[in-house]
């Protein structure tokens, strides 16, 4: 444990039990949220890479047409 984290936990341990419980619940939820985002983004990156490869293949195969947005 880092010195800063130990200091934070020491400060938190001085709070009333109810406040300690609320802080612990908040901290655990933040960690779970961070894990969910990490999982989502790592999965998304793989999917986006796959879509990019598929798009490149379609362009090389002549299976696409130009997108004329606002130039009609």
NULUMMI-732898 format. One line per 5 residues: number of its first residue (from 1); their letters; for each residue y, x, z of N, C-alpha, C, O. Coordinates in steps of 0.02 Angstrom, whole numbers, plus 50000, padded with zeros to 5 digits. Example, Ala and Ser with C-alpha at 12.3 -4.5 7.8 and 13.67 -1.06 7.14 Angstrom:
REM NULUMMI-732898
1) AS) 49716 50660 50390 49775 50615 50390 49835 50660 50390 49834 50712 50423  49888 50642 50354 49947 50684 50357 50002 50645 50394 50057 50670 50402
***
This chain:
REM NULUMMI-732898
1) XXXXX) 49942 50043 50000 50000 50000 50000 50062 50045 50000 50064 50096 50035  50111 50025 49960 50172 50066 49957 50214 50055 50020 50205 50007 50057  50259 50103 50031 50303 50099 50089 50347 50037 50086 50358 50003 50136  50372 50021 50027 50416 49963 50019 50378 49898 50032 50404 49853 50065  50317 49893 50007 50277 49833 50018 50260 49826 50092 50262 49771 50119
6) XXXXX) 50243 49881 50125 50229 49879 50197 50290 49856 50236 50284 49818 50283  50349 49880 50215 50411 49859 50249 50422 49784 50239 50440 49749 50287  50411 49760 50178 50419 49688 50165 50371 49647 50207 50391 49597 50238  50308 49667 50210 50259 49630 50251 50277 49633 50325 50266 49585 50361  50302 49689 50347 50323 49695 50416 50380 49645 50431 50379 49612 50483
11) XXXXX) 50428 49641 50386 50483 49593 50395 50457 49522 50395 50478 49481 50436  50413 49507 50350 50385 49439 50345 50345 49422 50408 50346 49365 50430  50312 49471 50437 50272 49458 50497 50316 49439 50557 50291 49413 50606  50381 49452 50552 50427 49433 50606 50450 49360 50601 50479 49333 50647  50436 49330 50544 50456 49260 50534 50411 49213 50573 50356 49232 50592
16) XXXXX) 50435 49152 50585 50390 49102 50617 50328 49090 50573 50331 49099 50512  50274 49071 50604 50210 49062 50568 50217 49016 50508 50188 49030 50456  50253 48962 50516 50262 48914 50461 50295 48949 50401 50274 48939 50344  50346 48989 50413 50379 49024 50359 50334 49077 50328 50336 49088 50267  50293 49109 50368 50245 49158 50342 50196 49124 50295 50181 49149 50241
21) XXXXX) 50172 49065 50315 50124 49028 50274 50157 49007 50208 50126 49012 50155  50219 48984 50211 50254 48964 50150 50264 49024 50103 50255 49019 50043  50283 49080 50132 50293 49139 50091 50228 49162 50060 50226 49180 50001  50174 49162 50099 50109 49183 50073 50087 49137 50016 50061 49161 49966  50096 49072 50024 50078 49024 49971 50119 49037 49908 50093 49036 49852
26) XXXXX) 50184 49050 49918 50228 49065 49861 50205 49128 49825 50199 49130 49764  50191 49180 49863 50171 49244 49835 50105 49238 49796 50098 49265 49742  50057 49203 49825 49992 49193 49791 50000 49153 49727 49967 49168 49677  50043 49102 49728 50054 49063 49667 50088 49105 49614 50072 49099 49555  50135 49148 49634 50168 49192 49586 50118 49240 49554 50120 49252 49493
31) XXXXX) 50074 49267 49594 50022 49312 49567 49976 49276 49519 49958 49303 49466  49956 49215 49537 49913 49175 49493 49949 49159 49427 49919 49161 49374  50013 49143 49432 50053 49128 49373 50058 49189 49328 50051 49183 49267  50070 49246 49357 50074 49308 49319 50007 49321 49282 50007 49342 49225  49952 49309 49316 49886 49318 49285 49876 49270 49227 49849 49288 49175
36) XXXXX) 49898 49207 49236 49891 49157 49182 49932 49179 49121 49908 49175 49065  49994 49201 49132 50036 49224 49076 50005 49284 49042 50003 49287 48980  49979 49331 49081 49948 49390 49051 49890 49370 49007 49883 49395 48951  49848 49325 49032 49790 49303 48994 49812 49266 48930 49785 49278 48876  49861 49222 48937 49885 49184 48880 49914 49229 48827 49898 49222 48767
41) XXXXX) 49956 49276 48847 49988 49320 48798 49939 49368 48766 49945 49382 48706  49891 49392 48804 49842 49438 48773 49798 49400 48723 49780 49428 48671  49781 49338 48738 49743 49296 48691 49785 49279 48631 49759 49280 48574  49848 49264 48641 49892 49246 48586 49901 49305 48538 49902 49296 48477  49908 49365 48565 49917 49423 48522 49858 49432 48475 49868 49446 48416
46) XXXXX) 49799 49423 48499 49739 49430 48457 49740 49376 48402 49724 49391 48344  49758 49315 48420 49761 49260 48372 49814 49273 48319 49802 49262 48260  49873 49297 48340 49926 49312 48293 49907 49369 48245 49922 49366 48186  49873 49419 48271 49849 49474 48228 49800 49448 48176 49801 49469 48118  49755 49404 48197 49706 49375 48151 49741 49334 48097 49724 49339 48038
51) XXXXX) 49791 49293 48116 49828 49253 48068 49867 49298 48019 49870 49283 47959  49895 49353 48044 49931 49399 48000 49884 49430 47949 49902 49436 47890  49825 49451 47971 49776 49480 47924 49755 49429 47871 49749 49446 47812  49745 49368 47893 49725 49315 47846 49781 49301 47796 49768 49292 47736  49843 49301 47819 49900 49290 47775 49906 49346 47724 49917 49334 47665
56) XXXXX) 49899 49409 47747 49901 49466 47701 49847 49460 47648 49859 49475 47589  49787 49440 47668 49732 49431 47620 49750 49378 47568 49737 49387 47509  49779 49321 47592 49797 49268 47546 49852 49289 47497 49851 49271 47439  49900 49329 47521 49953 49354 47477 49924 49399 47424 49939 49392 47365  49881 49446 47444 49849 49493 47397 49805 49456 47347 49799 49478 47289
61) XXXXX) 49775 49400 47367 49732 49362 47323 49771 49313 47279 49742 49278 47237  49837 49311 47288 49879 49266 47248 49871 49193 47268 49883 49148 47228  49851 49181 47329 49839 49113 47353 49900 49082 47387 49895 49029 47419  49957 49115 47381 50018 49089 47413 50073 49079 47361 50068 49104 47305  50125 49043 47381 50183 49035 47339 50245 49047 47381 50243 49040 47442
66) XXXXX) 50301 49066 47349 50362 49079 47387 50386 49017 47425 50377 48961 47402  50417 49029 47481 50445 48976 47521 50520 48975 47509 50555 49022 47529  50545 48923 47477 50615 48917 47461 50649 48870 47510 50657 48810 47496  50668 48896 47566 50701 48855 47617 50775 48849 47601 50810 48900 47600  50798 48788 47589 50869 48776 47577 50894 48800 47510 50954 48799 47499
71) XX) 50850 48822 47466 50871 48846 47400 50845 48800 47345 50827 48824 47291  50843 48737 47358 50814 48691 47308 50864 48670 47257 50848 48632 47212
***
